[in-house]
C-alpha cells in the first residue's frame, strides 16, 4: 500500500509554496503544484514592515503610511509585490547598495533611495535582478505616478 502525503495548509487555507494537491478532474487523477510566488500574503496594519522575498504585501495601516524595507538577502528571480489598501499609502526604502528600477527611471543607489505610492490603490511587482541589491518592476506598476527618489 502506498503512503499518502497530505498538503499542509496555512491558517488562511492556502497551499504552501511547492506543495502538491492531488485530486480528480473529470474522473482523471491530476496533480497541482502551488506557485512559489504569491503563496504568502501579509496584511500590514503597522507603520513599518521588513520585507521577505516571494511575498505579497497589502499596505493597510489605518493611521499612517506603511514604510517597507527591502530584504538584505535575495536571489535573482525572487519577487515582492505591494498593493495599497488604505488611503495612507506606502513607501519602499533601500539599504546600502540597493536600487529599484521602474522603467524608464530608477531610484537613487543606496539608503537614500526610495519608491512611494501616490494613490490609495497603487501597486508594484518587483523581481530581483542582481542578488541582494537590484530590483526591477515587472508587469507594470498600477499607479497614476510613483514618487521615485
Number of C-alpha atoms within 10 A of each C-alpha: 3 4 5 6 9 10 14 13 11 11 7 8 8 16 20 19 15 14 17 17 15 13 11 9 9 6 7 7 9 11 10 11 13 15 13 16 18 17 17 18 16 13 13 19 17 15 17 18 17 12 19 18 21 21 19 22 23 21 33 23 21 15 12 17 21 25 20 23 17 23 17 17 11 21 15 14 15 21 24 23 22 24 22 24 21 20 18 20 22 31 20 21 23 24 18 12 14 24 26 29 19 20 10 5 10 18 19 18 18 16 13 14 20 25 23 22 26 18 19 17 20 22 22 23 19 24 22 20 19 16 15 19 23 20 26 19 20 15 8 13 19 16 14 10 12 18 11 18 15
